[in-house]
């Protein structure tokens, strides 16, 4: 298993961290890797849903908020390439996760992406998360964005 930490540095991402999530979703989509985004709350899920429609004029990223019923199968897991799950929706894990929540992810998956805020005071919890993933035997990577 692998954990990739993306440290926000560029002004574009500092001003709107969810734009980095959009970029990562676009890359996953282009690579044919369905992604589950674990949103912090419904407001964040809705903001990300809006941004995925508008962040790049020529990009189309098939996405949906889990449990909305738009593209849900019988089990409630949509077929969209990017499935956004607020905490109140229990969406099945996918091999590729992007975690925007406050705790590390447990369960069966291959890779987790963590977005690290530009604010130094907000980085401490993610340092702890790094240690937790390391203790679980994950391969760890850090990228400056």
DSSP file (Angstrom, degrees, kcal/mol; ACC not computed):
  #  RESIDUE AA STRUCTURE BP1 BP2  ACC     N-H-->O    O-->H-N    N-H-->O    O-->H-N    TCO  KAPPA ALPHA  PHI   PSI    X-CA   Y-CA   Z-CA
    1    1 A X              0   0    0      0, 0.0   138,-2.6     0, 0.0     2,-0.4   0.000 360.0 360.0 360.0 155.6    0.0    0.0    0.0
    2    2 A X  E     -ab 111 139A   0    108,-2.0   110,-2.4   136,-0.3     2,-0.4  -0.977 360.0-161.8-136.8 143.0    1.1    3.5   -0.7
    3    3 A X  E     -ab 112 140A   0    136,-2.8   138,-2.1    -2,-0.4     2,-0.5  -0.992   9.3-165.8-126.0 124.0    0.4    7.0    0.8
    4    4 A X  E     -ab 113 141A   0    108,-2.7   110,-3.0    -2,-0.4     2,-0.5  -0.942   4.8-158.1-111.8 125.5    1.2   10.1   -1.3
    5    5 A X  E     -ab 114 142A   0    136,-2.9   138,-2.8    -2,-0.5     2,-0.7  -0.906   1.8-159.5-106.0 125.4    1.2   13.5    0.5
    6    6 A X  E     -ab 115 143A   0    108,-3.1   110,-3.3    -2,-0.5     2,-0.6  -0.910   8.3-154.3-108.6 108.9    0.7   16.6   -1.7
    7    7 A X  E     -ab 116 144A   0    136,-3.2   138,-3.6    -2,-0.7     2,-0.4  -0.727  16.1-130.1 -87.6 120.1    2.0   19.7    0.1
    8    8 A X        +     0   0    0    108,-2.7   136,-0.0    -2,-0.6     3,-0.0  -0.543  50.1 139.3 -73.3 125.5    0.3   22.9   -1.1
    9    9 A X        +     0   0    0     -2,-0.4    -1,-0.2     1,-0.0   135,-0.0   0.570  39.8  91.4-132.0 -39.4    2.8   25.6   -2.1
   10   10 A X  S >> S-     0   0    0    135,-0.4     4,-2.3     1,-0.1     3,-0.6  -0.349  76.4-126.1 -67.4 141.4    1.6   27.3   -5.3
   11   11 A X  H 3> S+     0   0    0      1,-0.2     4,-2.6     2,-0.2     5,-0.3   0.870 108.6  61.3 -54.3 -38.7   -0.6   30.4   -4.8
   12   12 A X  H 3> S+     0   0    0      1,-0.2     4,-1.1     2,-0.2    -1,-0.2   0.903 111.8  37.1 -55.6 -43.2   -3.3   28.9   -7.0
   13   13 A X  H <4 S+     0   0    0     -3,-0.6    -1,-0.2   132,-0.2    -2,-0.2   0.804 112.1  58.4 -81.9 -30.2   -3.8   25.9   -4.6
   14   14 A X  H  < S+     0   0    0     -4,-2.3     3,-0.4     1,-0.2    -2,-0.2   0.912 109.0  46.4 -62.4 -41.4   -3.3   28.0   -1.5
   15   15 A X  H  < S+     0   0    0     -4,-2.6     2,-0.2     1,-0.3    -1,-0.2   0.845 134.4  13.2 -70.5 -33.7   -6.2   30.2   -2.5
   16   16 A X    ><  -     0   0    0     -4,-1.1     3,-2.2    -5,-0.3     4,-0.5  -0.700  65.5-175.1-145.2  87.4   -8.4   27.2   -3.3
   17   17 A X  T >> S+     0   0    0     -3,-0.4     4,-1.1     1,-0.3     3,-1.0   0.768  81.8  67.9 -57.0 -27.7   -7.0   23.8   -2.1
   18   18 A X  H 3> S+     0   0    0      1,-0.3     4,-2.1     2,-0.2    -1,-0.3   0.700  85.6  70.3 -69.5 -16.0   -9.8   21.9   -3.8
   19   19 A X  H <> S+     0   0    0     -3,-2.2     4,-2.3     2,-0.2    -1,-0.3   0.875  96.3  52.7 -64.1 -35.3   -8.3   22.9   -7.1
   20   20 A X  H <> S+     0   0    0     -3,-1.0     4,-2.5    -4,-0.5    -2,-0.2   0.905 106.5  52.5 -64.3 -40.3   -5.4   20.5   -6.3
   21   21 A X  H  X S+     0   0    0     -4,-1.1     4,-2.5     1,-0.2    -2,-0.2   0.911 108.3  51.3 -60.2 -41.7   -8.0   17.8   -5.7
   22   22 A X  H  X S+     0   0    0     -4,-2.1     4,-2.5     2,-0.2    -2,-0.2   0.919 109.5  49.5 -60.8 -44.0   -9.5   18.5   -9.1
   23   23 A X  H  X S+     0   0    0     -4,-2.3     4,-2.2     2,-0.2    -2,-0.2   0.912 112.2  47.5 -61.7 -43.1   -6.0   18.2  -10.7
   24   24 A X  H  X S+     0   0    0     -4,-2.5     4,-2.3     2,-0.2    -1,-0.2   0.881 111.7  50.5 -67.0 -37.8   -5.4   14.9   -8.9
   25   25 A X  H  X S+     0   0    0     -4,-2.5     4,-2.6     2,-0.2    -2,-0.2   0.898 108.7  52.6 -65.0 -40.2   -8.9   13.6  -10.0
   26   26 A X  H  X S+     0   0    0     -4,-2.5     4,-2.5     2,-0.2    -2,-0.2   0.919 110.2  47.7 -61.2 -44.4   -8.1   14.6  -13.6
   27   27 A X  H  X S+     0   0    0     -4,-2.2     4,-1.6     2,-0.2    -2,-0.2   0.909 112.1  49.2 -63.3 -42.6   -4.8   12.6  -13.5
   28   28 A X  H  <>S+     0   0    0     -4,-2.3     5,-2.9     2,-0.2     4,-0.3   0.916 111.7  49.5 -62.7 -42.8   -6.6    9.6  -12.0
   29   29 A X  H ><5S+     0   0    0     -4,-2.6     3,-1.5     1,-0.2    -2,-0.2   0.927 109.6  50.6 -61.5 -46.4   -9.3    9.8  -14.7
   30   30 A X  H 3<5S+     0   0    0     -4,-2.5    -1,-0.2     1,-0.3    -2,-0.2   0.811 110.6  50.6 -62.7 -30.0   -6.7   10.1  -17.5
   31   31 A X  T 3<5S-     0   0    0     -4,-1.6    -1,-0.3    -5,-0.2    -2,-0.2   0.436 116.2-115.3 -87.5   0.0   -4.9    7.0  -16.0
   32   32 A X  T < 5 +     0   0    0     -3,-1.5     2,-0.7    -4,-0.3    -3,-0.2   0.808  69.8 138.8  72.2  29.2   -8.2    5.0  -15.9
   33   33 A X      < -     0   0    0     -5,-2.9    -1,-0.2    -6,-0.1    -2,-0.1  -0.895  49.4-138.6-110.9 104.5   -8.1    4.8  -12.1
   34   34 A X        -     0   0    0     -2,-0.7    62,-0.7    -3,-0.1     2,-0.4  -0.361  25.7-154.5 -58.9 138.9  -11.5    5.2  -10.5
   35   35 A X  E     -dc  82  96A   0     46,-3.0    48,-2.7    60,-0.1     2,-0.5  -0.923  16.0-152.6-124.1 142.2  -11.1    7.4   -7.3
   36   36 A X  E     -dc  83  97A   0     60,-2.2    62,-2.6    -2,-0.4     2,-0.6  -0.970  13.5-157.4-109.2 123.8  -13.1    7.8   -4.1
   37   37 A X  E     -dc  84  98A   0     46,-3.1    48,-3.4    -2,-0.5     2,-1.1  -0.909   6.0-150.8-102.6 120.3  -12.8   11.2   -2.5
   38   38 A X  E     -dc  85  99A   0     60,-2.9    62,-2.4    -2,-0.6    63,-0.3  -0.778  20.4-156.0 -91.6  98.2  -13.5   11.2    1.2
   39   39 A X        -     0   0    0     46,-1.6    48,-0.3    -2,-1.1    62,-0.1  -0.386  19.9-129.7 -76.9 152.3  -14.9   14.7    1.8
   40   40 A X  S    S-     0   0    0      1,-0.2     2,-0.3    60,-0.2    47,-0.1   0.859  84.3 -19.2 -68.5 -36.9  -14.8   16.3    5.3
   41   41 A X  S  > S-     0   0    0     45,-0.1     4,-2.1    46,-0.1    -1,-0.2  -0.940  75.2 -88.0-160.1 176.2  -18.5   17.2    5.1
   42   42 A X  H  > S+     0   0    0     -2,-0.3     4,-2.7     1,-0.2     5,-0.2   0.870 122.2  57.1 -65.2 -36.5  -21.4   17.7    2.7
   43   43 A X  H  > S+     0   0    0      1,-0.2     4,-2.2     2,-0.2    -1,-0.2   0.917 109.1  45.8 -61.3 -42.3  -20.5   21.3    2.0
   44   44 A X  H  > S+     0   0    0      2,-0.2     4,-2.7     1,-0.2     5,-0.2   0.902 111.4  52.8 -66.2 -40.7  -17.0   20.3    0.9
   45   45 A X  H  X S+     0   0    0     -4,-2.1     4,-2.3     1,-0.2    -2,-0.2   0.915 111.5  46.0 -60.2 -43.6  -18.4   17.5   -1.2
   46   46 A X  H  X S+     0   0    0     -4,-2.7     4,-2.2     2,-0.2    -1,-0.2   0.884 111.8  51.2 -68.2 -38.6  -20.8   20.0   -2.9
   47   47 A X  H  X S+     0   0    0     -4,-2.2     4,-2.5    -5,-0.2    -2,-0.2   0.926 112.1  46.8 -62.9 -44.8  -18.0   22.6   -3.4
   48   48 A X  H  X S+     0   0    0     -4,-2.7     4,-2.5     2,-0.2    -2,-0.2   0.903 109.4  54.5 -64.2 -41.3  -15.8   19.9   -5.0
   49   49 A X  H  X S+     0   0    0     -4,-2.3     4,-0.8    -5,-0.2    -1,-0.2   0.927 110.9  45.8 -56.7 -46.3  -18.7   18.7   -7.2
   50   50 A X  H >X S+     0   0    0     -4,-2.2     4,-1.0     1,-0.2     3,-0.8   0.923 112.3  50.5 -63.4 -44.9  -19.1   22.3   -8.5
   51   51 A X  H 3X S+     0   0    0     -4,-2.5     4,-3.0     1,-0.2     3,-0.4   0.865 102.2  60.3 -64.0 -36.8  -15.4   22.8   -9.0
   52   52 A X  H 3< S+     0   0    0     -4,-2.5     9,-0.4     1,-0.2    -1,-0.2   0.775 106.9  48.3 -63.9 -24.2  -15.0   19.5  -11.0
   53   53 A X  H << S+     0   0    0     -3,-0.8    -1,-0.2    -4,-0.8    -2,-0.2   0.778 127.6  21.9 -79.5 -27.9  -17.5   21.0  -13.5
   54   54 A X  H  < S+     0   0    0     -4,-1.0    -2,-0.2    -3,-0.4    -3,-0.2   0.536  88.8  95.4-123.0  -7.7  -15.8   24.3  -13.9
   55   55 A X  S  < S+     0   0    0     -4,-3.0     2,-0.4     1,-0.2    -3,-0.1   0.787 101.0  21.3 -65.3 -26.8  -12.1   24.2  -12.9
   56   56 A X  S >  S-     0   0    0     -5,-0.2     3,-1.4     3,-0.2    -1,-0.2  -0.960  73.0-142.9-142.8 121.4  -10.9   23.7  -16.4
   57   57 A X  T 3  S+     0   0    0     -2,-0.4    -1,-0.1     1,-0.3    -2,-0.1   0.814 100.5  37.9 -56.8 -34.7  -13.0   24.7  -19.4
   58   58 A X  T 3  S+     0   0    0      2,-0.0     2,-0.4     0, 0.0    -1,-0.3   0.443  96.4  97.7 -98.6   0.6  -12.0   21.7  -21.6
   59   59 A X    <   -     0   0    0     -3,-1.4     2,-0.5    -6,-0.1    -3,-0.2  -0.715  47.6-172.0 -93.6 138.0  -11.8   19.0  -18.9
   60   60 A X        +     0   0    0     -2,-0.4     2,-0.6   -34,-0.1    -7,-0.1  -0.977   4.6 179.6-126.1 118.8  -14.6   16.6  -18.3
   61   61 A X        -     0   0    0     -2,-0.5     2,-0.3    -9,-0.4   -35,-0.1  -0.946  28.4-131.5-119.2 108.7  -14.3   14.4  -15.2
   62   62 A X        +     0   0    0     -2,-0.6    20,-2.2    17,-0.1     2,-0.3  -0.432  49.6 148.3 -60.9 119.8  -17.2   12.0  -14.7
   63   63 A X  E     +e   82   0A   0     -2,-0.3     2,-0.3    18,-0.2    20,-0.2  -0.954  23.9 175.4-150.2 164.6  -18.1   12.5  -11.0
   64   64 A X  E     -e   83   0A   0     18,-1.7    20,-3.0    -2,-0.3     2,-0.5  -0.972  36.9-103.8-164.1 161.1  -20.9   12.4   -8.5
   65   65 A X  E >   -e   84   0A   0     -2,-0.3     3,-1.6    18,-0.2     5,-0.3  -0.838  49.8-109.9 -90.2 127.3  -21.6   12.7   -4.8
   66   66 A X  T 3  S+     0   0    0     18,-3.2    20,-0.3    -2,-0.5    11,-0.1  -0.242  99.1  22.0 -57.8 140.7  -22.3    9.3   -3.4
   67   67 A X  T 3  S+     0   0    0      9,-0.6    -1,-0.2    18,-0.1    10,-0.1   0.488  86.6 111.3  82.8   3.2  -25.9    8.7   -2.4
   68   68 A X  S <  S-     0   0    0     -3,-1.6    -2,-0.1     8,-0.1    -1,-0.1   0.667  78.4-130.5 -83.8 -15.0  -27.4   11.3   -4.6
   69   69 A X  S    S+     0   0    0     -4,-0.2    -3,-0.1     7,-0.2    -1,-0.0   0.388  73.9 115.3  87.5  -4.5  -29.0    8.7   -6.8
   70   70 A X  S    S+     0   0    0     -5,-0.3    -4,-0.1     1,-0.2    -6,-0.0   0.952  98.1   0.4 -65.9 -49.4  -27.8   10.2  -10.1
   71   71 A X  S    S+     0   0    0      5,-0.1     8,-1.1     2,-0.0     2,-0.2   0.029  94.9 143.7-128.8  25.2  -25.6    7.3  -11.2
   72   72 A X  B     -G   78   0B   0      6,-0.2     6,-0.2     7,-0.1     2,-0.1  -0.462  36.3-149.5 -75.4 136.4  -26.1    4.9   -8.3
   73   73 A X    >   -     0   0    0      4,-0.7     3,-1.6    -2,-0.2    -1,-0.1  -0.166  45.7 -78.3 -83.2-171.4  -26.2    1.2   -8.9
   74   74 A X  T 3  S+     0   0    0      1,-0.3     4,-0.1     2,-0.1    -2,-0.1   0.833 133.9  50.9 -61.5 -32.1  -28.2   -1.2   -6.8
   75   75 A X  T 3  S-     0   0    0      2,-0.2    -1,-0.3     1,-0.0     3,-0.1   0.437 117.2-111.9 -86.8   1.9  -25.6   -1.1   -4.1
   76   76 A X  S <  S+     0   0    0     -3,-1.6     2,-0.7     1,-0.2    -9,-0.6   0.448  79.4 125.5  84.6  -0.3  -25.5    2.7   -4.0
   77   77 A X        -     0   0    0    -11,-0.1    -4,-0.7   -10,-0.1    -1,-0.2  -0.840  56.4-136.5 -95.2 114.4  -22.0    2.9   -5.5
   78   78 A X  B     -G   72   0B   0     -2,-0.7    -6,-0.2    -6,-0.2     5,-0.1  -0.141   7.9-130.7 -66.6 164.5  -22.1    5.1   -8.5
   79   79 A X        +     0   0    0     -8,-1.1    -1,-0.1   -16,-0.1    -7,-0.1   0.465  65.4 124.2 -92.8  -4.6  -20.3    4.3  -11.7
   80   80 A X  S    S-     0   0    0      1,-0.1   -17,-0.2    -9,-0.1     3,-0.1  -0.188  70.5-123.4 -60.0 149.0  -18.6    7.7  -12.0
   81   81 A X  S    S+     0   0    0      1,-0.2   -46,-3.0   -19,-0.2     2,-0.5   0.865 104.0  40.0 -60.6 -36.6  -14.8    7.8  -12.3
   82   82 A X  E    S-de  35  63A   0    -20,-2.2   -18,-1.7   -48,-0.2     2,-0.5  -0.963  72.9-171.0-119.0 116.9  -14.7   10.1   -9.3
   83   83 A X  E     -de  36  64A   0    -48,-2.7   -46,-3.1    -2,-0.5     2,-0.5  -0.934   9.1-154.9-108.2 123.3  -17.1    9.3   -6.4
   84   84 A X  E     -de  37  65A   0    -20,-3.0   -18,-3.2    -2,-0.5     2,-0.6  -0.873  11.0-167.5-102.1 123.1  -17.2   12.0   -3.7
   85   85 A X  E     -d   38   0A   0    -48,-3.4   -46,-1.6    -2,-0.5     2,-0.1  -0.926   8.4-157.6-118.9 112.3  -18.3   10.6   -0.3
   86   86 A X    >   -     0   0    0     -2,-0.6     3,-2.0   -20,-0.3     5,-0.2  -0.444  40.8-100.3 -73.8 162.0  -19.3   12.9    2.6
   87   87 A X  T 3  S+     0   0    0    -48,-0.3    -1,-0.1     1,-0.3   -46,-0.1   0.785 119.8  61.0 -58.0 -29.5  -19.0   11.2    6.1
   88   88 A X  T 3  S+     0   0    0      2,-0.1     2,-0.5     1,-0.0    -1,-0.3   0.590  93.9  74.8 -76.8  -7.2  -22.8   10.5    6.3
   89   89 A X  S <  S-     0   0    0     -3,-2.0     2,-1.3     2,-0.0   -23,-0.1  -0.921  74.1-146.8-107.6 124.9  -22.6    8.2    3.2
   90   90 A X        +     0   0    0     -2,-0.5     2,-0.3   -23,-0.0    -3,-0.1  -0.710  27.9 177.7 -91.7  88.8  -21.0    4.8    3.6
   91   91 A X        -     0   0    0     -2,-1.3   -14,-0.1    -5,-0.2   -15,-0.1  -0.728  34.1-107.1 -93.5 140.9  -19.4    4.4    0.2
   92   92 A X        -     0   0    0     -2,-0.3    -1,-0.1     1,-0.1     2,-0.0  -0.381  41.7-105.7 -63.8 142.1  -17.4    1.2   -0.6
   93   93 A X        -     0   0    0     -2,-0.1     2,-0.3     2,-0.0    -1,-0.1  -0.324  30.7-151.6 -66.6 150.4  -13.6    1.9   -0.8
   94   94 A X        -     0   0    0      2,-0.1    16,-0.2   -58,-0.1   -58,-0.1  -0.775  32.4-103.5-113.8 163.9  -11.9    1.9   -4.2
   95   95 A X  S    S+     0   0    0     -2,-0.3    16,-2.6    14,-0.2    15,-1.6   0.836 112.6  50.5 -58.0 -31.4   -8.2    1.0   -4.8
   96   96 A X  E    S+cf  35 111A   0    -62,-0.7   -60,-2.2    14,-0.2     2,-0.3  -0.944  73.3 177.5-113.6 122.1   -7.4    4.8   -5.1
   97   97 A X  E     -cf  36 112A   0     14,-2.5    16,-2.4    -2,-0.5     2,-0.5  -0.904  21.6-157.8-120.2 148.1   -8.6    7.1   -2.3
   98   98 A X  E     -cf  37 113A   0    -62,-2.6   -60,-2.9    -2,-0.3     2,-0.6  -0.982  20.6-153.9-122.1 117.6   -8.2   10.8   -1.8
   99   99 A X  E     +cf  38 114A   0     14,-2.8    16,-0.7    -2,-0.5   -60,-0.1  -0.820  30.5 160.9-102.3 116.8   -8.7   11.6    1.9
  100  100 A X        +     0   0    0    -62,-2.4   -60,-0.2    -2,-0.6    -1,-0.1   0.294  51.2 102.3-108.0   5.1   -9.8   15.1    3.0
  101  101 A X  S    S-     0   0    0    -63,-0.3   -61,-0.1     2,-0.2     4,-0.1  -0.261  83.2-109.7 -86.5 175.2  -11.0   14.0    6.4
  102  102 A X  S    S+     0   0    0    -62,-0.1     2,-0.3     2,-0.1    -1,-0.1   0.560  94.3  58.5 -84.7  -8.8   -9.2   14.4    9.7
  103  103 A X  S    S-     0   0    0      1,-0.1    -2,-0.2    26,-0.0    23,-0.0  -0.856  89.5 -99.6-121.3 154.7   -8.3   10.8   10.3
  104  104 A X        -     0   0    0     -2,-0.3     2,-0.4     1,-0.1    -2,-0.1  -0.308  47.0-103.0 -65.8 158.9   -6.2    8.3    8.3
  105  105 A X        -     0   0    0     -4,-0.1     2,-0.3    -8,-0.0    -1,-0.1  -0.676  32.7-163.2 -88.8 135.5   -8.2    5.8    6.2
  106  106 A X        +     0   0    0     -2,-0.4     2,-0.2     2,-0.1     0, 0.0  -0.827  45.3  54.5-109.2 155.1   -8.6    2.2    7.4
  107  107 A X  S    S-     0   0    0     -2,-0.3     2,-0.7     2,-0.1    -2,-0.0  -0.681  91.7 -34.5 120.8-173.8   -9.7   -0.7    5.1
  108  108 A X  S    S+     0   0    0     -2,-0.2     2,-0.3   -15,-0.0    -2,-0.1  -0.783  74.9 121.5 -94.5 113.2   -8.7   -2.4    1.9
  109  109 A X        -     0   0    0     -2,-0.7   -14,-0.2     1,-0.1   -13,-0.1  -0.951  53.0-135.1-157.3 168.2   -7.2    0.0   -0.7
  110  110 A X  S    S+     0   0    0    -15,-1.6  -108,-2.0     1,-0.3     2,-0.3   0.798  82.7  14.3 -99.3 -35.6   -4.0    0.3   -2.7
  111  111 A X  E     -af   2  96A   0    -16,-2.6   -14,-2.5  -110,-0.2     2,-0.4  -1.000  55.8-163.9-148.2 138.5   -3.2    4.0   -2.6
  112  112 A X  E     -af   3  97A   0   -110,-2.4  -108,-2.7    -2,-0.3     2,-0.4  -0.983   9.3-153.1-124.4 137.4   -4.3    7.0   -0.6
  113  113 A X  E     -af   4  98A   0    -16,-2.4   -14,-2.8    -2,-0.4     2,-0.4  -0.914  10.3-166.9-107.6 133.9   -3.7   10.6   -1.5
  114  114 A X  E     -af   5  99A   0   -110,-3.0  -108,-3.1    -2,-0.4     2,-0.5  -0.983  11.9-145.1-122.7 130.1   -3.5   13.2    1.3
  115  115 A X  E     -a    6   0A   0    -16,-0.7     2,-0.6    -2,-0.4  -108,-0.2  -0.848  13.2-154.1 -97.4 124.7   -3.6   17.0    0.7
  116  116 A X  E     -a    7   0A   0   -110,-3.3  -108,-2.7    -2,-0.5     7,-0.1  -0.878  17.5-126.1-103.7 119.9   -1.4   19.0    3.1
  117  117 A X        -     0   0    0     -2,-0.6  -103,-0.1     5,-0.2    -1,-0.0  -0.132  11.9-124.8 -62.4 158.6   -2.5   22.6    3.6
  118  118 A X  S    S+     0   0    0   -105,-0.1     2,-0.4  -104,-0.1    -1,-0.1   0.787  86.2  97.3 -72.5 -28.5   -0.2   25.5    3.2
  119  119 A X  S >> S-     0   0    0      1,-0.2     3,-1.3  -105,-0.1     4,-0.6  -0.489  71.0-146.5 -66.5 116.8   -0.8   26.8    6.7
  120  120 A X  H >> S+     0   0    0     -2,-0.4     3,-1.0     1,-0.3     4,-0.5   0.829  97.0  57.2 -55.8 -34.0    2.0   25.4    8.9
  121  121 A X  H 34 S+     0   0    0      1,-0.2     3,-0.4     2,-0.2     4,-0.3   0.783 104.5  52.5 -69.5 -24.6   -0.3   25.1   11.9
  122  122 A X  H <4 S+     0   0    0     -3,-1.3     4,-0.4     1,-0.2    -1,-0.2   0.551  96.6  70.3 -84.8  -7.7   -2.6   22.8    9.9
  123  123 A X  H <X S+     0   0    0     -3,-1.0     4,-1.7    -4,-0.6     3,-0.5   0.740  76.9  78.1 -83.0 -22.6    0.3   20.5    8.9
  124  124 A X  H  X S+     0   0    0     -4,-0.5     4,-1.8    -3,-0.4     3,-0.4   0.906  91.6  51.4 -57.5 -46.0    0.9   18.9   12.3
  125  125 A X  H  > S+     0   0    0     -4,-0.3     4,-1.9     1,-0.2    -1,-0.2   0.863 109.6  51.9 -59.7 -32.0   -2.0   16.5   12.2
  126  126 A X  H  > S+     0   0    0     -3,-0.5     4,-2.3    -4,-0.4    -1,-0.2   0.793 103.3  57.0 -76.0 -26.7   -0.8   15.3    8.8
  127  127 A X  H  X S+     0   0    0     -4,-1.7     4,-1.9    -3,-0.4    -1,-0.2   0.905 108.6  47.8 -63.9 -40.6    2.7   14.7   10.2
  128  128 A X  H  X S+     0   0    0     -4,-1.8     4,-2.2     2,-0.2    -2,-0.2   0.900 109.6  52.2 -65.4 -40.2    1.0   12.4   12.7
  129  129 A X  H  X S+     0   0    0     -4,-1.9     4,-2.8     2,-0.2     5,-0.2   0.903 105.5  55.4 -62.7 -40.9   -0.9   10.7    9.8
  130  130 A X  H  X S+     0   0    0     -4,-2.3     4,-2.5     1,-0.2    -1,-0.2   0.931 109.1  48.0 -54.0 -47.9    2.4   10.2    8.0
  131  131 A X  H  X S+     0   0    0     -4,-1.9     4,-2.4     1,-0.2    -1,-0.2   0.884 110.5  51.5 -63.0 -39.2    3.7    8.4   11.0
  132  132 A X  H  X S+     0   0    0     -4,-2.2     4,-1.2     2,-0.2    -2,-0.2   0.923 111.7  45.4 -65.7 -44.4    0.6    6.3   11.3
  133  133 A X  H  <>S+     0   0    0     -4,-2.8     5,-2.2     1,-0.2     3,-0.3   0.908 112.4  52.6 -64.9 -39.8    0.7    5.2    7.7
  134  134 A X  H ><5S+     0   0    0     -4,-2.5     3,-1.8    -5,-0.2    -2,-0.2   0.918 106.6  52.5 -61.0 -43.4    4.5    4.5    8.1
  135  135 A X  H 3<5S+     0   0    0     -4,-2.4    -1,-0.2     1,-0.3    -2,-0.2   0.777 105.4  56.2 -63.6 -26.0    3.8    2.3   11.1
  136  136 A X  T 3<5S-     0   0    0     -4,-1.2    -1,-0.3    -3,-0.3    -2,-0.2   0.415 123.5-105.4 -86.6   1.6    1.2    0.3    9.0
  137  137 A X  T < 5 +     0   0    0     -3,-1.8    -3,-0.2     1,-0.2    -2,-0.1   0.639  64.6 156.4  89.1  14.9    3.9   -0.4    6.4
  138  138 A X      < -     0   0    0     -5,-2.2     2,-0.5     1,-0.1  -136,-0.3  -0.400  47.8-119.0 -70.7 148.8    2.9    2.0    3.7
  139  139 A X  E     -b    2   0A   0   -138,-2.6  -136,-2.8    -2,-0.1     2,-0.4  -0.807  38.8-148.8 -80.5 128.8    5.3    3.3    1.1
  140  140 A X  E     +b    3   0A   0     -2,-0.5     2,-0.3  -138,-0.2  -136,-0.2  -0.844  20.6 178.0-111.4 140.2    5.3    7.0    1.6
  141  141 A X  E     -b    4   0A   0   -138,-2.1  -136,-2.9    -2,-0.4     2,-0.4  -0.979  11.6-156.8-135.8 149.1    5.9    9.8   -1.0
  142  142 A X  E     -b    5   0A   0     -2,-0.3     2,-0.4  -138,-0.2  -136,-0.2  -0.993   9.3-174.7-128.5 134.4    5.8   13.6   -0.6
  143  143 A X  E     -b    6   0A   0   -138,-2.8  -136,-3.2    -2,-0.4     2,-0.6  -0.994  20.1-138.3-129.4 132.9    5.2   16.1   -3.5
  144  144 A X  E      b    7   0A   0     -2,-0.4  -136,-0.2  -138,-0.2  -138,-0.1  -0.807 360.0 360.0 -88.6 125.5    5.4   19.9   -3.4
  145  145 A X              0   0    0   -138,-3.6  -135,-0.4    -2,-0.6  -132,-0.2   0.342 360.0 360.0-119.1 360.0    2.5   21.3   -5.3
